[in-house]
Amino acid sequence: SLNVIVVVMDNGGVYGGDRRSDGMKALVKAAGFGSEPPTALSGSYDQLMRAFGGEGSLVKSREGLGSSLRRALMAGKPALINCKIDPLSGSESARMNHMNHRSKL
């Protein structure tokens, strides 16, 4: 058995999920478009891990991370810590556009 611990930094989706201002969200919704952009994802990754027999924790504060990590280390089975973070707190640290395949045509 491989007892891995996965920490998800959940900022609400790809590239920060929905970083639009409340005013912009209201404009988009009033125009008849869906309220969520395609980059906004919501998931209970911790619940998914528990459904498969692992240890799952939801963390919403810095203080909760330590106790969740200790629980994961003691679980003796795969664990996932789902850390909810503010989508406006910054940008992703890895830019990978340079790795995308470019056609030579």
matplotlib code that plots the C-alpha trace (Angstrom):
import matplotlib.pyplot as plt

x = [0.0, 1.3, 0.4, 0.7, -0.5, -1.8, -2.3, -4.6, -4.4, -8.0, -8.3, -11.7, -10.5, -8.0, -5.9, -7.7, -11.2, -13.4, -11.3, -13.9, -15.2, -18.8, -19.8, -18.5, -20.2, -23.5, -23.0, -22.2, -25.3, -27.5, -26.4, -27.8, -24.5, -23.8, -22.6, -19.6, -16.7, -15.3, -12.2, -14.3, -14.3, -15.8, -15.1, -15.0, -11.8, -11.6, -15.0, -13.9, -10.8, -13.0, -15.4, -12.5, -11.4, -8.7, -8.4, -9.8, -9.6, -11.0, -8.9, -10.1, -7.4, -3.7, -4.3, -6.2, -3.4, -1.2, -3.8, -4.9, -1.4, -0.9, -4.1, -3.0, 0.4, -1.2, -3.9, -1.9, -3.7, -3.7, -4.8, -5.8, -5.9, -8.1, -6.9, -9.4, -7.5, -8.5, -8.6, -7.5, -4.4, -2.0, -1.1, 0.1, 3.8, 4.4, 4.0, 4.2, 3.3, 6.9, 6.3, 3.3, 3.9, 4.3, 3.6, 6.5, 4.2]
y = [0.0, 3.4, 5.9, 9.2, 12.6, 15.0, 18.7, 20.5, 24.3, 24.9, 28.4, 27.7, 26.6, 26.8, 30.1, 31.2, 30.3, 33.3, 36.4, 38.8, 41.6, 41.3, 44.1, 42.2, 39.0, 40.8, 42.3, 38.9, 37.3, 40.2, 39.7, 36.1, 34.2, 31.6, 33.0, 30.8, 30.9, 27.7, 28.0, 28.0, 24.6, 23.5, 20.2, 18.4, 16.7, 15.7, 14.0, 12.2, 10.8, 9.6, 7.9, 5.8, 4.8, 7.4, 10.2, 13.5, 16.9, 20.3, 23.2, 26.8, 28.4, 28.2, 26.9, 23.9, 22.8, 21.5, 19.3, 18.0, 17.1, 15.3, 13.3, 12.5, 11.3, 9.0, 7.7, 4.8, 5.2, 7.6, 11.1, 14.3, 17.8, 20.2, 23.7, 26.4, 29.5, 33.0, 33.0, 36.6, 35.9, 35.8, 34.1, 30.6, 30.1, 28.0, 29.3, 26.4, 28.1, 27.5, 23.7, 23.7, 22.0, 24.5, 23.5, 23.7, 24.4]
z = [0.0, -0.9, 1.7, -0.2, 1.0, -1.6, -0.8, -3.1, -3.2, -4.2, -5.6, -7.2, -10.6, -13.4, -13.3, -10.1, -11.1, -11.1, -10.6, -12.0, -9.8, -8.4, -10.8, -13.8, -12.7, -12.5, -16.0, -17.5, -15.8, -16.9, -20.5, -20.3, -20.0, -17.4, -14.1, -13.9, -16.4, -17.8, -15.6, -12.4, -10.8, -7.6, -6.0, -2.7, -3.3, 0.4, 0.1, -3.0, -1.2, 1.6, -0.8, -2.1, 1.5, 2.1, 4.6, 3.4, 5.1, 4.2, 5.4, 5.4, 7.5, 8.1, 11.6, 10.3, 8.0, 10.8, 12.4, 9.0, 8.1, 11.4, 10.9, 7.3, 8.6, 11.2, 8.9, 7.5, 4.1, 1.2, 2.3, 0.6, 2.2, 0.4, 1.2, 0.2, -0.8, -2.0, -5.8, -5.7, -3.6, -6.4, -9.7, -10.3, -9.9, -13.0, -16.5, -19.0, -22.3, -23.4, -23.1, -25.5, -28.8, -31.7, -35.2, -37.6, -40.5]

ax = plt.figure().add_subplot(projection="3d")
ax.plot(x, y, z, "-o")
ax.set_aspect("equal")
plt.show()
